[in-house]
């Protein structure tokens, strides 16, 4: 059975610094492709950073923004599938938290975050479907989920029913407490525990691979824990990052539904 190389990027995403984040993205894509990755998954809102739309409405991007077109172009230049996130402008009201997928220079589509917790509800609005579309690239069928979607098992069940082999979970869970006294180890351990408890269960229940890419590091007013994980269809964690440092976690999976 064909094997697919997966790269889960753990990166700092500076808020509203779109050009800087794009530069980092390109470097990560180059490195991932050089290491045999067929897919490169970035964290939630990695292009725009986890921006406050009330303070920075200009940083919410339309789907046809030049930054989106640039990511699509890179997917062709480097012959790779790129999954990336941004705050999406919404003429009807509050912006969406959106993940895009592009492959070989073509835009495959978008997924809007379904699960908007209370601390995001004043800033963002949920997507309008139980789960997004299932894409197929290089014989691998996949779905997308975003951060707090980890609390909705129905999303993962829906992807499995649609025939997905893997779900890419892109995240940016902000850490609580004062930055000056930040306990990075406890923040990393908390998010790891969330993934190990919930995603491991969803993977086993639905015979899915689940890959996680998380924002990491300090931004101007908020910190993120990092955490890259890859679960197999038996619910085993077959790859994980050792800490919250920026970098890439690599894994290989079977393109079909059977476990490797």
C-alpha atoms as a printed R data frame, in Angstrom:
    type eleno elety resid chain resno       x      y      z
1   ATOM     1    CA   UNK     A     1   0.000  0.000  0.000
2   ATOM     2    CA   UNK     A     2   1.230  3.478 -0.896
3   ATOM     3    CA   UNK     A     3   2.740  5.526  1.923
4   ATOM     4    CA   UNK     A     4   2.255  9.288  2.269
5   ATOM     5    CA   UNK     A     5   4.672 11.651  4.016
6   ATOM     6    CA   UNK     A     6   3.029 14.030  6.505
7   ATOM     7    CA   UNK     A     7   4.644 17.170  7.976
8   ATOM     8    CA   UNK     A     8   2.988 18.910 10.955
9   ATOM     9    CA   UNK     A     9   4.398 22.399 11.500
10  ATOM    10    CA   UNK     A    10   4.764 23.828 15.001
11  ATOM    11    CA   UNK     A    11   5.369 27.556 14.416
12  ATOM    12    CA   UNK     A    12   5.115 30.998 15.965
13  ATOM    13    CA   UNK     A    13   2.525 33.019 14.042
14  ATOM    14    CA   UNK     A    14   2.874 36.737 14.686
15  ATOM    15    CA   UNK     A    15  -0.452 38.535 14.910
16  ATOM    16    CA   UNK     A    16  -1.341 40.579 11.783
17  ATOM    17    CA   UNK     A    17   2.207 40.073 10.420
18  ATOM    18    CA   UNK     A    18   1.044 38.372  7.247
19  ATOM    19    CA   UNK     A    19   4.213 38.883  5.199
20  ATOM    20    CA   UNK     A    20   6.418 37.588  8.016
21  ATOM    21    CA   UNK     A    21   4.213 34.545  8.526
22  ATOM    22    CA   UNK     A    22   4.226 33.810  4.809
23  ATOM    23    CA   UNK     A    23   8.020 33.934  4.758
24  ATOM    24    CA   UNK     A    24   8.147 31.401  7.592
25  ATOM    25    CA   UNK     A    25   5.608 29.244  5.767
26  ATOM    26    CA   UNK     A    26   7.702 29.091  2.635
27  ATOM    27    CA   UNK     A    27  10.768 28.059  4.627
28  ATOM    28    CA   UNK     A    28   8.808 25.301  6.339
29  ATOM    29    CA   UNK     A    29   7.343 24.082  3.039
30  ATOM    30    CA   UNK     A    30  10.804 23.943  1.468
31  ATOM    31    CA   UNK     A    31  12.194 21.997  4.419
32  ATOM    32    CA   UNK     A    32   9.241 19.610  4.550
33  ATOM    33    CA   UNK     A    33   9.389 18.854  0.846
34  ATOM    34    CA   UNK     A    34  13.143 18.259  1.054
35  ATOM    35    CA   UNK     A    35  12.394 15.664  3.751
36  ATOM    36    CA   UNK     A    36   9.888 13.779  1.608
37  ATOM    37    CA   UNK     A    37   6.611 15.285  2.806
38  ATOM    38    CA   UNK     A    38   3.589 15.050  0.494
39  ATOM    39    CA   UNK     A    39   1.408 17.065  2.904
40  ATOM    40    CA   UNK     A    40   2.383 20.091  5.010
41  ATOM    41    CA   UNK     A    41  -0.140 21.050  7.696
42  ATOM    42    CA   UNK     A    42   0.092 24.437  9.437
43  ATOM    43    CA   UNK     A    43  -1.639 25.590 12.652
44  ATOM    44    CA   UNK     A    44  -4.913 27.459 13.029
45  ATOM    45    CA   UNK     A    45  -4.739 31.039 11.689
46  ATOM    46    CA   UNK     A    46  -1.031 30.719 10.884
47  ATOM    47    CA   UNK     A    47  -1.194 33.228  8.002
48  ATOM    48    CA   UNK     A    48  -2.897 36.065  9.898
49  ATOM    49    CA   UNK     A    49  -1.847 35.055 13.376
50  ATOM    50    CA   UNK     A    50  -4.506 34.731 16.059
51  ATOM    51    CA   UNK     A    51  -5.565 38.348 15.593
52  ATOM    52    CA   UNK     A    52  -8.328 40.316 17.316
53  ATOM    53    CA   UNK     A    53 -10.725 41.349 14.528
54  ATOM    54    CA   UNK     A    54 -12.064 44.253 16.597
55  ATOM    55    CA   UNK     A    55  -8.572 45.775 16.814
56  ATOM    56    CA   UNK     A    56  -7.282 44.663 13.425
57  ATOM    57    CA   UNK     A    57 -10.192 44.237 10.991
58  ATOM    58    CA   UNK     A    58  -7.804 44.766  8.060
59  ATOM    59    CA   UNK     A    59  -5.994 41.525  8.947
60  ATOM    60    CA   UNK     A    60  -9.023 39.351  8.169
61  ATOM    61    CA   UNK     A    61  -8.545 38.064  4.628
62  ATOM    62    CA   UNK     A    62 -10.957 37.320  1.810
63  ATOM    63    CA   UNK     A    63 -10.674 33.952  0.098
64  ATOM    64    CA   UNK     A    64  -9.174 35.601 -2.983
65  ATOM    65    CA   UNK     A    65  -6.560 37.614 -1.058
66  ATOM    66    CA   UNK     A    66  -3.039 37.654 -2.475
67  ATOM    67    CA   UNK     A    67  -1.771 35.720  0.571
68  ATOM    68    CA   UNK     A    68  -4.133 32.853 -0.253
69  ATOM    69    CA   UNK     A    69  -3.060 32.906 -3.891
70  ATOM    70    CA   UNK     A    70   0.573 32.784 -2.765
71  ATOM    71    CA   UNK     A    71   0.006 29.632 -0.717
72  ATOM    72    CA   UNK     A    72  -1.737 28.015 -3.689
73  ATOM    73    CA   UNK     A    73   1.228 28.923 -5.902
74  ATOM    74    CA   UNK     A    74   3.676 27.349 -3.441
75  ATOM    75    CA   UNK     A    75   1.664 24.129 -3.462
76  ATOM    76    CA   UNK     A    76   2.451 23.950 -7.172
77  ATOM    77    CA   UNK     A    77   6.029 25.127 -7.013
78  ATOM    78    CA   UNK     A    78   6.947 22.558 -4.369
79  ATOM    79    CA   UNK     A    79   4.574 19.818 -5.593
80  ATOM    80    CA   UNK     A    80   2.958 19.374 -2.192
81  ATOM    81    CA   UNK     A    81  -0.435 19.622 -0.507
82  ATOM    82    CA   UNK     A    82  -0.516 22.639  1.828
83  ATOM    83    CA   UNK     A    83  -3.075 23.066  4.627
84  ATOM    84    CA   UNK     A    84  -3.043 26.563  6.150
85  ATOM    85    CA   UNK     A    85  -5.232 28.802  8.279
86  ATOM    86    CA   UNK     A    86  -6.407 32.397  8.391
87  ATOM    87    CA   UNK     A    87  -9.049 34.730  9.799
88  ATOM    88    CA   UNK     A    88 -11.581 35.005  6.965
89  ATOM    89    CA   UNK     A    89 -13.447 38.268  6.418
90  ATOM    90    CA   UNK     A    90 -17.232 37.984  6.476
91  ATOM    91    CA   UNK     A    91 -19.379 40.730  4.893
92  ATOM    92    CA   UNK     A    92 -22.335 39.495  6.961
93  ATOM    93    CA   UNK     A    93 -20.651 40.030 10.330
94  ATOM    94    CA   UNK     A    94 -17.918 38.536 12.471
95  ATOM    95    CA   UNK     A    95 -15.100 36.727 10.652
96  ATOM    96    CA   UNK     A    96 -14.680 32.990 10.348
97  ATOM    97    CA   UNK     A    97 -11.715 30.909 11.454
98  ATOM    98    CA   UNK     A    98 -10.863 29.102  8.239
99  ATOM    99    CA   UNK     A    99  -8.495 26.415  7.010
100 ATOM   100    CA   UNK     A   100  -7.628 26.042  3.316
101 ATOM   101    CA   UNK     A   101  -6.157 23.192  1.300
102 ATOM   102    CA   UNK     A   102  -4.175 23.524 -1.928
103 ATOM   103    CA   UNK     A   103  -2.374 20.951 -4.047
104 ATOM   104    CA   UNK     A   104  -0.085 21.223 -7.067
105 ATOM   105    CA   UNK     A   105  -1.110 24.820 -7.730
106 ATOM   106    CA   UNK     A   106  -4.848 24.301 -7.346
107 ATOM   107    CA   UNK     A   107  -7.093 25.495 -4.532
108 ATOM   108    CA   UNK     A   108  -9.003 22.461 -3.252
109 ATOM   109    CA   UNK     A   109 -11.335 24.268 -0.872
110 ATOM   110    CA   UNK     A   110 -11.967 25.609  2.625
111 ATOM   111    CA   UNK     A   111 -13.240 24.509  6.022
112 ATOM   112    CA   UNK     A   112 -14.673 26.949  8.573
113 ATOM   113    CA   UNK     A   113 -14.302 26.160 12.256
114 ATOM   114    CA   UNK     A   114 -17.535 24.689 13.613
115 ATOM   115    CA   UNK     A   115 -16.910 24.857 17.362
116 ATOM   116    CA   UNK     A   116 -16.646 28.446 18.634
117 ATOM   117    CA   UNK     A   117 -16.183 28.413 22.429
118 ATOM   118    CA   UNK     A   118 -17.419 31.179 24.705
119 ATOM   119    CA   UNK     A   119 -14.105 33.037 24.759
120 ATOM   120    CA   UNK     A   120 -14.179 33.330 20.941
121 ATOM   121    CA   UNK     A   121 -17.869 34.056 20.444
122 ATOM   122    CA   UNK     A   122 -17.503 37.852 20.610
123 ATOM   123    CA   UNK     A   123 -14.901 37.804 17.833
124 ATOM   124    CA   UNK     A   124 -15.697 34.941 15.450
125 ATOM   125    CA   UNK     A   125 -18.680 33.070 14.014
126 ATOM   126    CA   UNK     A   126 -19.007 29.335 13.397
127 ATOM   127    CA   UNK     A   127 -19.141 27.613 10.041
128 ATOM   128    CA   UNK     A   128 -22.493 26.307  8.845
129 ATOM   129    CA   UNK     A   129 -22.019 22.550  8.428
130 ATOM   130    CA   UNK     A   130 -21.436 19.546 10.667
131 ATOM   131    CA   UNK     A   131 -18.160 18.805  8.919
132 ATOM   132    CA   UNK     A   132 -16.349 20.075  5.888
133 ATOM   133    CA   UNK     A   133 -15.770 18.369  2.570
134 ATOM   134    CA   UNK     A   134 -13.518 15.360  2.218
135 ATOM   135    CA   UNK     A   135 -10.676 16.003 -0.211
136 ATOM   136    CA   UNK     A   136  -8.658 13.407 -2.096
137 ATOM   137    CA   UNK     A   137  -4.987 13.947 -2.929
138 ATOM   138    CA   UNK     A   138  -2.436 11.335 -3.978
139 ATOM   139    CA   UNK     A   139  -4.951  8.623 -3.094
140 ATOM   140    CA   UNK     A   140  -5.385 10.009  0.441
141 ATOM   141    CA   UNK     A   141  -8.866 11.162  1.508
142 ATOM   142    CA   UNK     A   142  -8.777 13.782  4.258
143 ATOM   143    CA   UNK     A   143 -10.863 16.221  6.279
144 ATOM   144    CA   UNK     A   144 -10.013 19.330  8.280
145 ATOM   145    CA   UNK     A   145 -10.824 20.360 11.840
146 ATOM   146    CA   UNK     A   146  -9.756 23.374 13.886
147 ATOM   147    CA   UNK     A   147  -8.768 23.595 17.572
148 ATOM   148    CA   UNK     A   148 -11.989 23.497 19.691
149 ATOM   149    CA   UNK     A   149 -13.516 21.119 17.140
150 ATOM   150    CA   UNK     A   150 -11.645 18.588 19.276
151 ATOM   151    CA   UNK     A   151 -14.665 18.790 21.616
152 ATOM   152    CA   UNK     A   152 -17.152 17.647 18.941
153 ATOM   153    CA   UNK     A   153 -16.831 13.909 18.191
154 ATOM   154    CA   UNK     A   154 -19.584 14.206 15.566
155 ATOM   155    CA   UNK     A   155 -17.207 16.056 13.237
156 ATOM   156    CA   UNK     A   156 -14.810 13.123 13.229
157 ATOM   157    CA   UNK     A   157 -17.617 10.571 12.835
158 ATOM   158    CA   UNK     A   158 -18.920 12.511  9.848
159 ATOM   159    CA   UNK     A   159 -15.527 12.486  8.157
160 ATOM   160    CA   UNK     A   160 -15.217  8.743  8.713
161 ATOM   161    CA   UNK     A   161 -18.662  8.162  7.180
162 ATOM   162    CA   UNK     A   162 -17.560 10.155  4.133
163 ATOM   163    CA   UNK     A   163 -14.583  7.863  3.683
164 ATOM   164    CA   UNK     A   164 -11.750 10.000  5.069
165 ATOM   165    CA   UNK     A   165  -8.506  8.253  5.962
166 ATOM   166    CA   UNK     A   166  -7.105 11.158  8.000
167 ATOM   167    CA   UNK     A   167  -8.280 14.356  9.696
168 ATOM   168    CA   UNK     A   168  -5.842 17.252 10.047
169 ATOM   169    CA   UNK     A   169  -6.478 19.115 13.322
170 ATOM   170    CA   UNK     A   170  -4.940 22.626 13.206
171 ATOM   171    CA   UNK     A   171  -4.888 24.448 16.531
172 ATOM   172    CA   UNK     A   172  -3.909 27.596 18.426
173 ATOM   173    CA   UNK     A   173  -5.050 27.207 22.041
174 ATOM   174    CA   UNK     A   174  -3.984 30.343 23.912
175 ATOM   175    CA   UNK     A   175  -2.414 29.866 27.330
176 ATOM   176    CA   UNK     A   176  -3.899 31.498 30.418
177 ATOM   177    CA   UNK     A   177  -2.006 33.502 33.025
178 ATOM   178    CA   UNK     A   178   0.626 36.238 32.907
179 ATOM   179    CA   UNK     A   179   3.219 36.021 30.155
180 ATOM   180    CA   UNK     A   180   6.030 37.074 32.488
181 ATOM   181    CA   UNK     A   181   5.504 34.029 34.689
182 ATOM   182    CA   UNK     A   182   4.464 31.611 31.963
183 ATOM   183    CA   UNK     A   183   4.848 27.929 32.820
184 ATOM   184    CA   UNK     A   184   5.415 26.556 29.342
185 ATOM   185    CA   UNK     A   185   5.737 22.977 30.508
186 ATOM   186    CA   UNK     A   186   2.280 22.956 32.083
187 ATOM   187    CA   UNK     A   187   0.702 24.563 29.013
188 ATOM   188    CA   UNK     A   188   2.294 22.019 26.713
189 ATOM   189    CA   UNK     A   189   1.238 19.180 29.018
190 ATOM   190    CA   UNK     A   190  -2.346 20.462 29.133
191 ATOM   191    CA   UNK     A   191  -2.761 20.535 25.339
192 ATOM   192    CA   UNK     A   192  -0.975 17.216 24.972
193 ATOM   193    CA   UNK     A   193  -3.442 15.730 27.446
194 ATOM   194    CA   UNK     A   194  -6.392 17.087 25.454
195 ATOM   195    CA   UNK     A   195  -5.061 15.505 22.271
196 ATOM   196    CA   UNK     A   196  -4.108 12.220 23.905
197 ATOM   197    CA   UNK     A   197  -7.490 11.856 25.594
198 ATOM   198    CA   UNK     A   198  -9.880 13.008 22.881
199 ATOM   199    CA   UNK     A   199  -8.162 12.530 19.529
200 ATOM   200    CA   UNK     A   200  -6.809  9.126 20.449
201 ATOM   201    CA   UNK     A   201 -10.396  8.063 21.209
202 ATOM   202    CA   UNK     A   202 -11.796  9.514 17.963
203 ATOM   203    CA   UNK     A   203  -9.054  7.855 15.925
204 ATOM   204    CA   UNK     A   204  -9.801  4.411 17.389
205 ATOM   205    CA   UNK     A   205 -13.603  4.759 17.264
206 ATOM   206    CA   UNK     A   206 -13.599  5.881 13.618
207 ATOM   207    CA   UNK     A   207 -10.536  4.030 12.251
208 ATOM   208    CA   UNK     A   208  -8.943  7.364 11.345
209 ATOM   209    CA   UNK     A   209  -5.484  8.794 11.328
210 ATOM   210    CA   UNK     A   210  -5.497 12.193 13.048
211 ATOM   211    CA   UNK     A   211  -2.615 14.660 12.671
212 ATOM   212    CA   UNK     A   212  -2.190 17.765 14.859
213 ATOM   213    CA   UNK     A   213  -0.308 21.017 14.131
214 ATOM   214    CA   UNK     A   214  -0.308 23.724 16.822
215 ATOM   215    CA   UNK     A   215   0.876 27.311 17.096
216 ATOM   216    CA   UNK     A   216   3.901 27.638 19.375
217 ATOM   217    CA   UNK     A   217   5.755 30.436 21.136
218 ATOM   218    CA   UNK     A   218   5.234 33.995 22.300
219 ATOM   219    CA   UNK     A   219   3.359 36.661 20.349
220 ATOM   220    CA   UNK     A   220   2.836 40.308 21.257
221 ATOM   221    CA   UNK     A   221   0.076 39.581 23.775
222 ATOM   222    CA   UNK     A   222  -0.486 35.828 23.908
223 ATOM   223    CA   UNK     A   223   1.435 32.555 24.090
224 ATOM   224    CA   UNK     A   224   0.757 29.180 22.500
225 ATOM   225    CA   UNK     A   225   1.815 25.722 23.722
226 ATOM   226    CA   UNK     A   226   2.882 23.923 20.555
227 ATOM   227    CA   UNK     A   227   2.244 20.231 20.130
228 ATOM   228    CA   UNK     A   228   2.461 18.020 17.063
229 ATOM   229    CA   UNK     A   229   0.894 14.549 17.161
230 ATOM   230    CA   UNK     A   230   0.008 11.726 14.782
231 ATOM   231    CA   UNK     A   231  -2.503  9.058 15.823
232 ATOM   232    CA   UNK     A   232  -3.116  5.858 13.872
233 ATOM   233    CA   UNK     A   233  -6.494  4.135 13.283
234 ATOM   234    CA   UNK     A   234  -6.020  2.037 16.444
235 ATOM   235    CA   UNK     A   235  -5.686  5.204 18.543
236 ATOM   236    CA   UNK     A   236  -1.936  4.861 19.064
237 ATOM   237    CA   UNK     A   237   0.222  7.979 19.053
238 ATOM   238    CA   UNK     A   238   2.867  7.061 16.478
239 ATOM   239    CA   UNK     A   239   4.716 10.399 16.406
240 ATOM   240    CA   UNK     A   240   4.856 13.460 18.662
241 ATOM   241    CA   UNK     A   241   6.940 16.541 19.374
242 ATOM   242    CA   UNK     A   242   9.013 16.478 22.515
243 ATOM   243    CA   UNK     A   243   8.271 20.041 23.617
244 ATOM   244    CA   UNK     A   244   6.940 23.446 22.534
245 ATOM   245    CA   UNK     A   245   9.900 24.426 20.328
246 ATOM   246    CA   UNK     A   246   9.209 25.553 16.769
247 ATOM   247    CA   UNK     A   247   9.837 22.930 14.108
248 ATOM   248    CA   UNK     A   248   8.337 20.134 12.039
249 ATOM   249    CA   UNK     A   249   7.047 16.733 13.090
250 ATOM   250    CA   UNK     A   250   7.252 14.113 10.339
251 ATOM   251    CA   UNK     A   251   5.255 10.932  9.934
252 ATOM   252    CA   UNK     A   252   4.289  8.417  7.266
253 ATOM   253    CA   UNK     A   253   0.871  6.851  6.840
254 ATOM   254    CA   UNK     A   254  -0.857  4.389  4.520
255 ATOM   255    CA   UNK     A   255  -3.037  6.013  1.877
256 ATOM   256    CA   UNK     A   256  -5.898  3.514  2.367
257 ATOM   257    CA   UNK     A   257  -8.062  2.815  5.369
258 ATOM   258    CA   UNK     A   258  -6.004 -0.118  6.586
259 ATOM   259    CA   UNK     A   259  -3.438  0.472  9.308
260 ATOM   260    CA   UNK     A   260   0.239  0.230  8.254
